């Protein structure tokens, strides 16, 4: 039997209209939308299917992405009930979807959890001008060196997302990030682009959110894991509630080691299935380990295609 990694992307994968094909063609999807809306008092149909400003706000982006991912996962399990995950893996927010898919938290609880996580992250950044910058064409060591030297002179900048070779995201104070654009380019970066974000993820700026998030997780998580989850922080598997709370608390202030995680699991799985909107991780995986086949389920057509391949 195939050894499959089931994977979930993070913020940045959202788009207006995502999940609408599922909603239009599945009673399960409709019910999941309704229960999620009822749980946190947000009309997810309006949030996701109509142009609006809220979808770009992290407290709403996070539950919207998780909802569509869990619908994709649920519909896959309906048509391929005997396909089991060898492991689960998510990118940043996606680690919470991995937790949900593993059975360690119910999806409506997970909707509330990541909504609160987004609010906590935003609150930690409300009184300051923080953000993130994507760097292209610069190796990890050079990025880490520039960030360390900048911190030594009082700037607040940290590596935040290790996506693939030559693509790394840094987080910190916007003014500090902007001041380092030339330094990064002088070090060899082809691009150093400030992202349109008001939250600095995966760095020490989010420290105030750690304890409140840990308490919410303590109230919601269960010691019930179908398969191990790969930690963004350590690249190692975990299967307990205690580890999930500790590692996801750390994840707020430590970088997402996505590239390193894929390299770590590549020898243990035969393929990966990405659930949810787009195919962000499919593209990253192809550039990290080209031999790792990744398929994505983002609508009914892609669900049917994967079903025909794996469980005809």
KOLZA-474120 format. One line per 10 residues: number of its first residue (from 1); their letters; for each residue x, y, z of N, C-alpha, C. Coordinates in steps of 0.2 Angstrom, whole numbers, padded with zeros to 4 digits, m for minus. Layout:
! residues N
NUM) a) X,Y,Z,X,Y,Z,X,Y,Z ~ ...
This chain:
! residues 312
1) xxxxxxxxxx) 0004,m0006,0000,0000,0000,0000,0004,0006,0000 ~ 0002,0011,m0004,0006,0018,m0004,0006,0021,0003 ~ 0012,0024,0004,0013,0028,0010,0012,0035,0008 ~ 0007,0038,0011,0005,0045,0009,0006,0050,0014 ~ 0009,0056,0013,0009,0061,0017,0003,0066,0015 ~ m0001,0068,0020,m0007,0072,0019,m0005,0079,0021 ~ m0005,0084,0017,m0002,0090,0018,m0007,0096,0017 ~ m0005,0102,0020,m0010,0107,0021,m0006,0114,0020 ~ m0008,0119,0016,m0004,0125,0015,m0006,0130,0021 ~ m0003,0136,0021,m0004,0141,0026,m0007,0147,0023
11) xxxxxxxxxx) m0007,0153,0026,m0009,0159,0024,m0006,0161,0017 ~ m0009,0164,0013,m0007,0166,0006,m0010,0161,0001 ~ m0013,0156,0003,m0016,0151,m0002,m0023,0153,m0003 ~ m0026,0158,0001,m0033,0159,0001,m0035,0163,m0006 ~ m0041,0162,m0008,m0043,0166,m0014,m0051,0167,m0013 ~ m0054,0172,m0016,m0061,0173,m0016,m0064,0167,m0021 ~ m0069,0164,m0018,m0072,0158,m0022,m0069,0151,m0020 ~ m0064,0151,m0016,m0061,0144,m0015,m0067,0140,m0011 ~ m0067,0134,m0013,m0072,0129,m0010,m0079,0130,m0012 ~ m0080,0135,m0017,m0087,0135,m0019,m0089,0130,m0023
21) xxxxxxxxxx) m0085,0126,m0027,m0087,0120,m0031,m0089,0115,m0026 ~ m0085,0114,m0021,m0087,0109,m0016,m0094,0111,m0013 ~ m0095,0117,m0011,m0101,0119,m0008,m0107,0118,m0013 ~ m0106,0120,m0019,m0112,0119,m0024,m0113,0112,m0026 ~ m0109,0107,m0024,m0110,0100,m0026,m0110,0095,m0021 ~ m0110,0097,m0015,m0109,0093,m0009,m0113,0095,m0003 ~ m0118,0091,m0001,m0121,0092,0005,m0117,0092,0012 ~ m0112,0088,0011,m0107,0088,0017,m0104,0095,0017 ~ m0101,0098,0012,m0098,0104,0012,m0103,0110,0014 ~ m0109,0109,0012,m0114,0114,0014,m0115,0114,0022
31) xxxxxxxxxx) m0115,0108,0025,m0116,0107,0032,m0110,0110,0036 ~ m0104,0108,0033,m0098,0111,0036,m0097,0118,0036 ~ m0100,0121,0031,m0100,0129,0030,m0105,0131,0036 ~ m0111,0128,0036,m0116,0131,0041,m0113,0130,0048 ~ m0110,0124,0050,m0108,0123,0057,m0102,0128,0059 ~ m0098,0129,0054,m0092,0134,0055,m0095,0141,0056 ~ m0100,0143,0052,m0103,0149,0053,m0106,0150,0059 ~ m0110,0145,0061,m0113,0146,0068,m0109,0146,0074 ~ m0103,0142,0073,m0098,0142,0079,m0095,0148,0081 ~ m0093,0152,0076,m0089,0158,0077,m0093,0165,0075
41) xxxxxxxxxx) m0099,0164,0072,m0103,0170,0071,m0101,0173,0064 ~ m0098,0170,0060,m0096,0173,0053,m0099,0169,0048 ~ m0102,0173,0043,m0105,0170,0037,m0100,0168,0032 ~ m0098,0162,0032,m0092,0160,0028,m0094,0160,0021 ~ m0100,0159,0019,m0101,0160,0012,m0100,0167,0009 ~ m0102,0172,0013,m0100,0179,0012,m0093,0180,0012 ~ m0090,0178,0017,m0083,0179,0018,m0078,0176,0012 ~ m0080,0170,0010,m0076,0167,0005,m0078,0168,m0002 ~ m0085,0168,m0003,m0087,0168,m0010,m0088,0175,m0013 ~ m0088,0181,m0009,m0089,0187,m0011,m0083,0192,m0009
51) xxxxxxxxxx) m0082,0196,m0014,m0076,0201,m0013,m0077,0205,m0006 ~ m0072,0205,m0002,m0073,0208,0004,m0066,0209,0007 ~ m0065,0214,0012,m0059,0215,0015,m0057,0210,0020 ~ m0062,0207,0023,m0060,0203,0029,m0056,0197,0027 ~ m0057,0194,0021,m0053,0188,0020,m0046,0189,0020 ~ m0043,0195,0020,m0036,0197,0020,m0034,0198,0027 ~ m0039,0198,0032,m0037,0199,0039,m0036,0192,0042 ~ m0030,0192,0046,m0028,0185,0048,m0033,0181,0052 ~ m0037,0185,0056,m0042,0182,0061,m0047,0178,0057 ~ m0048,0180,0050,m0053,0178,0046,m0050,0173,0041
61) xxxxxxxxxx) m0044,0175,0038,m0041,0171,0033,m0040,0164,0036 ~ m0037,0163,0042,m0035,0157,0045,m0041,0152,0045 ~ m0047,0154,0048,m0053,0149,0048,m0055,0147,0041 ~ m0055,0152,0037,m0057,0151,0030,m0053,0146,0026 ~ m0047,0147,0027,m0042,0142,0024,m0043,0135,0027 ~ m0043,0134,0033,m0044,0128,0037,m0051,0125,0035 ~ m0056,0129,0035,m0063,0126,0033,m0062,0122,0026 ~ m0060,0126,0021,m0060,0123,0014,m0055,0117,0014 ~ m0050,0117,0018,m0045,0111,0018,m0048,0105,0021 ~ m0052,0106,0026,m0055,0101,0030,m0061,0098,0026
71) xxxxxxxxxx) m0065,0102,0022,m0070,0100,0017,m0066,0095,0012 ~ m0061,0098,0009,m0057,0093,0004,m0055,0087,0007 ~ m0053,0087,0013,m0051,0081,0017,m0056,0076,0018 ~ m0062,0079,0021,m0068,0075,0022,m0071,0072,0016 ~ m0071,0075,0011,m0074,0073,0005,m0069,0067,0002 ~ m0063,0068,0002,m0058,0063,0000,m0059,0057,0004 ~ m0060,0057,0011,m0061,0051,0015,m0068,0048,0014 ~ m0072,0052,0011,m0079,0049,0010,m0078,0044,0004 ~ m0074,0046,m0001,m0073,0042,m0007,m0068,0037,m0007 ~ m0063,0038,m0003,m0057,0034,m0002,m0056,0032,0006
81) xxxxxxxxxx) m0061,0029,0009,m0061,0028,0016,m0055,0023,0018 ~ m0052,0019,0014,m0047,0015,0016,m0040,0017,0015 ~ m0040,0023,0012,m0033,0027,0012,m0031,0030,0018 ~ m0026,0028,0021,m0024,0031,0028,m0017,0035,0027 ~ m0016,0040,0031,m0010,0044,0030,m0005,0040,0034 ~ 0001,0041,0031,0007,0039,0034,0009,0044,0039 ~ 0008,0050,0037,0009,0056,0042,0006,0062,0039 ~ 0005,0067,0043,0002,0073,0042,0007,0079,0042 ~ 0006,0084,0038,0011,0089,0038,0007,0096,0035 ~ 0009,0101,0039,0006,0108,0037,0011,0113,0037
91) xxxxxxxxxx) 0010,0118,0033,0014,0124,0032,0011,0130,0037 ~ 0014,0131,0042,0012,0136,0047,0005,0135,0049 ~ 0000,0139,0047,m0007,0138,0049,m0009,0130,0047 ~ m0006,0128,0042,m0008,0121,0039,m0007,0116,0044 ~ m0002,0117,0049,m0001,0112,0054,m0007,0111,0059 ~ m0011,0116,0059,m0018,0115,0063,m0023,0111,0059 ~ m0023,0112,0052,m0027,0108,0048,m0024,0100,0049 ~ m0018,0099,0049,m0015,0093,0050,m0017,0090,0056 ~ m0017,0094,0062,m0020,0092,0068,m0027,0089,0068 ~ m0031,0093,0064,m0038,0092,0063,m0039,0085,0059
101) xxxxxxxxxx) m0035,0085,0054,m0036,0079,0050,m0034,0072,0054 ~ m0029,0073,0058,m0026,0068,0062,m0031,0065,0067 ~ m0036,0069,0069,m0041,0067,0074,m0040,0070,0081 ~ m0035,0074,0081,m0034,0077,0088,m0038,0083,0090 ~ m0042,0086,0085,m0047,0091,0087,m0052,0091,0081 ~ m0058,0092,0084,m0064,0092,0079,m0064,0098,0075 ~ m0066,0098,0069,m0065,0104,0064,m0069,0110,0066 ~ m0074,0110,0070,m0078,0116,0072,m0074,0119,0078 ~ m0071,0115,0082,m0066,0117,0087,m0060,0120,0084 ~ m0058,0117,0079,m0052,0120,0075,m0053,0127,0072
111) xxxxxxxxxx) m0059,0127,0069,m0061,0134,0066,m0061,0139,0072 ~ m0063,0138,0077,m0063,0143,0083,m0056,0144,0085 ~ m0052,0139,0086,m0045,0139,0088,m0041,0144,0083 ~ m0041,0143,0077,m0037,0147,0072,m0040,0154,0071 ~ m0046,0155,0072,m0049,0161,0073,m0046,0165,0078 ~ m0046,0162,0084,m0043,0165,0090,m0035,0166,0089 ~ m0032,0161,0086,m0025,0162,0085,m0024,0168,0080 ~ m0028,0169,0075,m0027,0175,0071,m0028,0181,0075 ~ m0033,0181,0079,m0034,0187,0083,m0028,0189,0088 ~ m0026,0184,0091,m0020,0184,0095,m0014,0187,0092
121) xxxxxxxxxx) m0013,0184,0086,m0007,0187,0082,m0008,0194,0080 ~ m0014,0196,0078,m0015,0203,0076,m0014,0207,0082 ~ m0017,0205,0087,m0016,0209,0093,m0009,0211,0095 ~ m0005,0206,0094,0002,0206,0096,0006,0211,0092 ~ 0003,0213,0086,0006,0217,0081,0002,0224,0080 ~ m0003,0225,0083,m0008,0231,0082,m0005,0237,0084 ~ 0000,0238,0089,0002,0244,0091,0009,0246,0087 ~ 0011,0241,0083,0018,0242,0080,0017,0241,0072 ~ 0022,0243,0068,0022,0242,0061,0027,0236,0060 ~ 0024,0230,0059,0027,0224,0058,0025,0221,0051
131) xxxxxxxxxx) 0029,0217,0049,0028,0214,0042,0032,0208,0041 ~ 0032,0206,0034,0036,0201,0032,0039,0203,0025 ~ 0045,0200,0023,0048,0201,0017,0050,0194,0014 ~ 0049,0193,0007,0051,0187,0004,0058,0189,0000 ~ 0062,0184,0001,0069,0184,m0002,0070,0179,m0007 ~ 0072,0181,m0013,0073,0176,m0018,0080,0176,m0021 ~ 0083,0170,m0021,0090,0169,m0024,0095,0170,m0019 ~ 0094,0169,m0013,0099,0170,m0007,0099,0163,m0003 ~ 0105,0161,m0001,0105,0155,0002,0103,0156,0010 ~ 0101,0151,0013,0099,0151,0020,0104,0154,0025
141) xxxxxxxxxx) 0110,0152,0024,0116,0155,0028,0117,0162,0028 ~ 0116,0165,0022,0117,0172,0021,0112,0176,0024 ~ 0105,0173,0023,0100,0176,0026,0100,0177,0034 ~ 0102,0171,0036,0103,0171,0044,0108,0175,0046 ~ 0114,0176,0042,0119,0180,0044,0117,0188,0044 ~ 0114,0190,0039,0111,0197,0039,0107,0198,0044 ~ 0102,0193,0046,0097,0195,0051,0101,0195,0058 ~ 0106,0191,0059,0109,0191,0065,0113,0197,0066 ~ 0116,0199,0061,0120,0206,0061,0116,0211,0063 ~ 0110,0211,0060,0105,0217,0061,0102,0217,0068
151) xxxxxxxxxx) 0101,0211,0071,0099,0211,0078,0104,0213,0082 ~ 0110,0212,0081,0116,0214,0085,0116,0222,0086 ~ 0113,0225,0081,0113,0232,0081,0106,0235,0083 ~ 0102,0231,0085,0096,0233,0088,0090,0232,0083 ~ 0091,0230,0077,0085,0229,0073,0081,0222,0075 ~ 0075,0222,0073,0071,0216,0074,0069,0213,0068 ~ 0073,0208,0066,0072,0204,0060,0074,0197,0061 ~ 0070,0192,0058,0071,0185,0059,0069,0181,0053 ~ 0073,0175,0052,0070,0171,0047,0064,0168,0049 ~ 0059,0167,0045,0052,0165,0047,0050,0159,0043
161) xxxxxxxxxx) 0051,0159,0037,0049,0153,0033,0054,0150,0028 ~ 0056,0144,0029,0061,0141,0024,0057,0137,0019 ~ 0055,0140,0014,0051,0137,0009,0054,0132,0004 ~ 0060,0134,0001,0064,0130,m0004,0070,0134,m0004 ~ 0075,0130,m0007,0082,0133,m0009,0081,0140,m0013 ~ 0083,0145,m0010,0083,0151,m0014,0076,0155,m0013 ~ 0072,0153,m0008,0066,0156,m0006,0065,0156,0001 ~ 0066,0162,0004,0065,0162,0012,0061,0168,0013 ~ 0057,0168,0018,0053,0174,0021,0056,0176,0027 ~ 0057,0182,0028,0059,0185,0035,0054,0189,0038
171) xxxxxxxxxx) 0054,0190,0044,0049,0194,0048,0052,0199,0053 ~ 0048,0204,0054,0051,0209,0059,0047,0215,0059 ~ 0051,0220,0061,0048,0227,0060,0049,0230,0053 ~ 0043,0233,0050,0043,0235,0043,0049,0239,0042 ~ 0050,0244,0046,0056,0249,0045,0063,0245,0044 ~ 0064,0240,0049,0070,0237,0049,0070,0232,0043 ~ 0065,0229,0041,0065,0225,0035,0067,0229,0029 ~ 0063,0235,0028,0065,0240,0022,0072,0242,0022 ~ 0075,0243,0028,0082,0246,0029,0087,0241,0026 ~ 0085,0234,0026,0089,0229,0024,0088,0227,0017
181) xxxxxxxxxx) 0084,0230,0013,0083,0228,0007,0089,0228,0003 ~ 0093,0233,0003,0099,0234,m0001,0105,0229,0002 ~ 0105,0228,0009,0109,0223,0011,0108,0216,0009 ~ 0102,0214,0009,0100,0207,0006,0102,0207,m0001 ~ 0101,0212,m0005,0103,0212,m0012,0110,0212,m0013 ~ 0114,0216,m0009,0121,0216,m0010,0124,0209,m0008 ~ 0120,0205,m0004,0122,0198,m0002,0121,0193,m0007 ~ 0117,0195,m0012,0115,0190,m0018,0108,0189,m0019 ~ 0104,0192,m0015,0096,0191,m0017,0094,0194,m0023 ~ 0091,0191,m0027,0088,0193,m0034,0082,0198,m0032
191) xxxxxxxxxx) 0078,0196,m0027,0073,0200,m0025,0072,0201,m0018 ~ 0070,0206,m0015,0068,0207,m0008,0062,0211,m0008 ~ 0057,0208,m0007,0050,0211,m0008,0046,0211,m0001 ~ 0044,0217,0001,0040,0218,0007,0033,0215,0005 ~ 0030,0211,0009,0023,0208,0008,0018,0213,0011 ~ 0012,0212,0008,0007,0216,0010,0003,0213,0016 ~ 0007,0213,0022,0005,0210,0028,0006,0214,0034 ~ 0001,0214,0039,0002,0218,0045,0004,0214,0051 ~ 0005,0207,0050,0007,0203,0055,0014,0200,0054 ~ 0018,0200,0059,0025,0197,0058,0025,0190,0061
201) xxxxxxxxxx) 0024,0185,0057,0023,0178,0059,0030,0175,0061 ~ 0029,0170,0065,0035,0166,0067,0041,0169,0069 ~ 0040,0174,0073,0046,0178,0076,0044,0180,0083 ~ 0049,0183,0087,0048,0185,0094,0043,0190,0095 ~ 0041,0194,0090,0036,0199,0090,0029,0196,0093 ~ 0028,0189,0091,0022,0186,0093,0022,0183,0100 ~ 0027,0184,0104,0028,0181,0110,0022,0182,0115 ~ 0019,0188,0115,0013,0189,0119,0007,0184,0117 ~ 0007,0181,0111,0001,0177,0110,0002,0169,0112 ~ 0008,0168,0114,0010,0161,0116,0006,0158,0121
211) xxxxxxxxxx) 0006,0161,0127,0002,0158,0133,m0005,0158,0132 ~ m0008,0163,0129,m0016,0162,0128,m0017,0157,0123 ~ m0013,0156,0117,m0014,0151,0113,m0014,0144,0116 ~ m0009,0143,0120,m0007,0137,0123,m0013,0135,0128 ~ m0016,0140,0131,m0022,0138,0135,m0028,0136,0131 ~ m0029,0139,0126,m0035,0138,0121,m0034,0130,0119 ~ m0028,0129,0116,m0026,0122,0114,m0027,0117,0119 ~ m0025,0119,0125,m0026,0114,0131,m0033,0112,0132 ~ m0038,0117,0131,m0045,0116,0132,m0048,0112,0126 ~ m0045,0112,0120,m0048,0109,0114,m0045,0103,0111
221) xxxxxxxxxx) m0039,0102,0112,m0035,0096,0109,m0037,0090,0113 ~ m0036,0084,0109,m0037,0077,0112,m0031,0073,0111 ~ m0030,0068,0115,m0024,0064,0114,m0027,0058,0109 ~ m0028,0060,0103,m0031,0055,0098,m0028,0057,0091 ~ m0022,0053,0089,m0019,0055,0083,m0019,0049,0078 ~ m0022,0049,0073,m0022,0044,0068,m0015,0042,0065 ~ m0011,0047,0064,m0004,0046,0062,0000,0052,0064 ~ 0006,0051,0064,0011,0057,0067,0010,0063,0063 ~ 0011,0069,0066,0011,0075,0063,0019,0078,0063 ~ 0021,0080,0057,0028,0083,0057,0028,0090,0060
231) xxxxxxxxxx) 0032,0092,0065,0032,0098,0067,0036,0103,0063 ~ 0033,0109,0062,0036,0115,0058,0043,0117,0062 ~ 0043,0116,0068,0048,0119,0072,0054,0114,0072 ~ 0053,0108,0073,0058,0103,0074,0059,0098,0068 ~ 0054,0098,0063,0054,0093,0057,0053,0086,0060 ~ 0052,0085,0066,0051,0078,0069,0044,0077,0070 ~ 0042,0070,0070,0035,0068,0071,0033,0069,0079 ~ 0026,0070,0080,0024,0070,0086,0017,0067,0086 ~ 0014,0064,0092,0008,0061,0092,0004,0062,0099 ~ 0006,0067,0102,0003,0068,0109,0000,0075,0109
241) xxxxxxxxxx) m0005,0076,0113,m0008,0083,0115,m0003,0087,0118 ~ 0001,0085,0123,0006,0089,0126,0011,0091,0121 ~ 0014,0087,0117,0019,0089,0112,0015,0094,0107 ~ 0009,0093,0105,0006,0098,0100,0005,0105,0103 ~ 0003,0105,0110,0003,0112,0113,0010,0115,0113 ~ 0015,0111,0115,0021,0114,0116,0024,0117,0109 ~ 0024,0112,0104,0027,0114,0098,0023,0119,0094 ~ 0016,0119,0095,0012,0125,0091,0013,0131,0095 ~ 0014,0131,0101,0016,0137,0105,0022,0140,0102 ~ 0027,0136,0102,0034,0138,0099,0033,0140,0092
251) xxxxxxxxxx) 0029,0137,0088,0028,0139,0081,0027,0146,0080 ~ 0024,0149,0085,0022,0156,0084,0028,0161,0083 ~ 0034,0159,0087,0040,0163,0087,0046,0160,0084 ~ 0045,0154,0081,0051,0151,0078,0049,0149,0070 ~ 0054,0149,0066,0053,0148,0059,0050,0142,0057 ~ 0046,0142,0051,0043,0136,0048,0048,0133,0044 ~ 0050,0127,0046,0056,0123,0042,0052,0118,0037 ~ 0049,0121,0032,0045,0117,0027,0050,0113,0023 ~ 0055,0117,0020,0059,0113,0016,0063,0108,0019 ~ 0065,0109,0025,0069,0104,0029,0064,0098,0031
261) xxxxxxxxxx) 0057,0099,0032,0053,0094,0034,0051,0090,0028 ~ 0051,0092,0022,0050,0088,0016,0056,0084,0014 ~ 0062,0087,0015,0068,0083,0015,0068,0077,0020 ~ 0066,0078,0026,0066,0073,0031,0061,0068,0030 ~ 0055,0069,0027,0050,0064,0026,0051,0060,0019 ~ 0054,0063,0014,0054,0061,0007,0056,0053,0007 ~ 0060,0051,0011,0062,0044,0010,0057,0039,0014 ~ 0052,0042,0017,0047,0038,0021,0040,0038,0018 ~ 0039,0042,0013,0033,0042,0009,0033,0041,0002 ~ 0028,0038,m0002,0028,0037,m0009,0025,0043,m0013
271) xxxxxxxxxx) 0021,0047,m0009,0018,0053,m0012,0014,0057,m0007 ~ 0012,0063,m0009,0009,0068,m0005,0002,0070,m0008 ~ m0003,0071,m0004,m0009,0074,m0006,m0010,0081,m0003 ~ m0011,0086,m0006,m0012,0093,m0004,m0019,0094,m0004 ~ m0022,0096,0002,m0029,0098,0002,m0030,0105,0003 ~ m0035,0108,m0001,m0037,0115,0000,m0036,0119,m0007 ~ m0037,0125,m0006,m0036,0129,m0012,m0029,0129,m0015 ~ m0029,0130,m0022,m0022,0130,m0025,m0018,0124,m0025 ~ m0012,0125,m0026,m0007,0120,m0026,0000,0123,m0024 ~ 0000,0127,m0019,0006,0130,m0017,0012,0125,m0015
281) xxxxxxxxxx) 0010,0120,m0011,0014,0115,m0008,0017,0110,m0014 ~ 0012,0109,m0018,0014,0105,m0024,0020,0108,m0028 ~ 0019,0114,m0029,0025,0118,m0032,0031,0118,m0028 ~ 0031,0119,m0022,0037,0119,m0018,0040,0112,m0017 ~ 0036,0107,m0017,0038,0100,m0016,0042,0098,m0022 ~ 0039,0100,m0028,0043,0098,m0034,0050,0101,m0035 ~ 0050,0107,m0032,0057,0110,m0032,0062,0108,m0026 ~ 0059,0105,m0021,0063,0103,m0015,0065,0096,m0016 ~ 0060,0091,m0018,0062,0084,m0020,0058,0082,m0026 ~ 0061,0083,m0032,0057,0082,m0038,0054,0075,m0039
291) xxxxxxxxxx) 0057,0070,m0035,0055,0063,m0035,0048,0062,m0031 ~ 0047,0067,m0027,0041,0066,m0023,0034,0068,m0027 ~ 0030,0063,m0029,0024,0065,m0032,0019,0068,m0027 ~ 0017,0074,m0029,0012,0078,m0025,0006,0079,m0030 ~ 0000,0077,m0027,m0007,0079,m0031,m0011,0083,m0026 ~ m0015,0087,m0029,m0019,0092,m0025,m0027,0091,m0026 ~ m0030,0092,m0020,m0038,0091,m0021,m0040,0098,m0019 ~ m0043,0102,m0024,m0045,0109,m0022,m0053,0110,m0025 ~ m0055,0105,m0029,m0062,0105,m0031,m0065,0098,m0033 ~ m0071,0098,m0035,m0073,0091,m0037,m0070,0088,m0042
301) xxxxxxxxxx) m0067,0091,m0047,m0064,0088,m0053,m0057,0085,m0050 ~ m0054,0089,m0046,m0047,0086,m0044,m0048,0080,m0039 ~ m0054,0081,m0035,m0056,0075,m0030,m0057,0069,m0034 ~ m0061,0069,m0040,m0062,0064,m0044,m0056,0061,m0047 ~ m0052,0065,m0049,m0045,0063,m0052,m0041,0059,m0047 ~ m0040,0061,m0041,m0036,0058,m0036,m0040,0051,m0034 ~ m0047,0051,m0034,m0050,0045,m0032,m0049,0040,m0037 ~ m0049,0042,m0044,m0048,0037,m0049,m0041,0034,m0049 ~ m0036,0038,m0047,m0029,0036,m0046,m0028,0031,m0041 ~ m0031,0033,m0035,m0029,0029,m0029,m0034,0024,m0026
311) xx) m0041,0025,m0028,m0046,0020,m0026,m0051,0019,m0031 ~ m0050,0017,m0037,m0055,0017,m0042,m0060,0012,m0041
